[in-house]
Amino acid sequence: MKLPSRRPNDLWHRVQEDFDQLSQAMGERWPSLFHEEGEMASREWAPSVDVIEEDNQFLIKADIPGVDPKNIEVSLDNGRLVIRGERKWEKEEKKEGYMRSECSHGMFYRRFTLPETADPDKIAAKGKDGVLTVTIGKREVSKPKRIDIQ
């Protein structure tokens, strides 16, 4: 019996398609409060982000070691929270013809759509020990009101 020949890229594409389908199905079943949207244009790396919901606020914690908080921009535009900045290339290690670099450098850009309960007037950002913490207060959202037909 002859096994069908496969190219390594075919398997990788199948895995990506299966993962995309799973992600889409999970998103439809359990929609996320925060979701990231758009392309990650002009970025070389993306900081890891945790999104946490507490009783009275949301927290976004981004691991951005080695980046001065002065070089990070946090903005809000039309219900979208944007975190962008740049980690500069500082030094490289060279020994006998090779270079070693394990940390990502360059620009980063993350954009999140805020949920309806987020209060755009209660947003604060703080950088400490390589972690950027964005705190977003919650507001009360009106509940649907039933209208009686007369």
N, C-alpha and C positions, 0 to 999 in steps of 0.2 A: 504494500500500500504506500502510495506516495503522499507525503504531507504537503499541503499547500504552502508555497513560499510566501513569507511575509516580510515586509520591510519593517524595521524598528519604528519608523515614524507612524506606520499604520496603527500599531498597538497604542502608541502614545495618543494619537488622535481619538481612538476609541475610548481610552480612559478619560480624556478631557470631555468628550461628548457625554459619557455616562455621568461624570461629576456635574456637568452643567445641568443635565436633566434632573439629577438628584437635588441640586441646589435650588432649582426652579420649583420643584415639587415641595420641598421643605418650606420655601418662602411663601408659597400659596397656602400651605397648611398652618404655618406659624409665622406670620409676617413680623418682621423685625421692627422695633420702634425706631431705630436709626438704620438707615441703609446708605451705603456709599454709592455714589453715582458718577457717571462720566468716566472718560479715559484718564489715566494717570499721565497726562501729557508732560513731556519734558522733565521726567524724573529719572534718577538713576537708582534710587532706593526708596523704600517706603517704611517709615517707622511703624513698629507694631503698636496696635491701639486696643485698649480695653474700653468697652462702653458699659457703664454700670447704672442701673436704675435703683434709686433709693426712694423712700416715701415722699420726700419733699424736693428732690433734685435728681438730675442726671450728672454723671461724671464721665468725662472722656480722659483717659490716661494714655499718653503717647510716650513710648520710650525713645528719647532723642539724646543719647549720651554724646558728649563732646560738642554740642551745639550751644552757643551762648544764647540765652533767651532774647537778647537784643537782635539776633539774626532770625527770629521766628515771628511770623505774622499770623495772627488769628483774626478772622473777620467774619461778619455775618452779612449775607446778602440774600434777600428774598427767601428767607427760611432755610438757607443753606449755610452751614458752618464750614469755613475753610481754614485749614492749617497748612502753612507753607513756609519754607525756609531753605537753608543750605548748610551742609556740613562741608567745610573747606578741607582741602587736602593739606595736611600739616607736614608730615614727614614720611619718608620711606626708608626701608631697611634694605641695604644692598650688601651682598656678600658673594664674592667670587662668581659674578656673572648672573646672579638671579636676584629678583626683587620679591619681597614678600609684603602683601597687603591683604589683611583679612577683614578690615572694616570698610563698609560702604561709604562713599563720599559723593557729594553732588547735591543737586536740588531734590527736594521732596515736596509733594503736594497731596493732601488728603481732603476730600469734600464729603460732608454728610448732610442729609436732609433731616431737619429736626422734626420730632413728632408734634402733633397739635397741642399737646400739653406743655411744651417747652415755652418758657417766658423769655422773649428776646431782650427784655429790659433787665433781666437778672442773669447776666453771663459774666463770668470772671475767669481769668487765666493766670496760672502761677507756674513758674519753672523752678524746680529744686532737684538736685542730685541726678540730673539727666532725665527727669520725668517731667513732662508738661501735663498739668492737670487743668482741664477746662470744666468749670462748674456751671451748670445751667439749671436755674430754678424752675419749678413747675408752677403752673397756674391752673385754676379751676376751669374746666370746660363745661359749657352748658349741656345738659342732658336733653335728648329729644323730648319734645312736648307733644302729647297727643291732642289733636284738635277734634272736638266733637262736631258731628254734622247735624245741623238743625233742620 
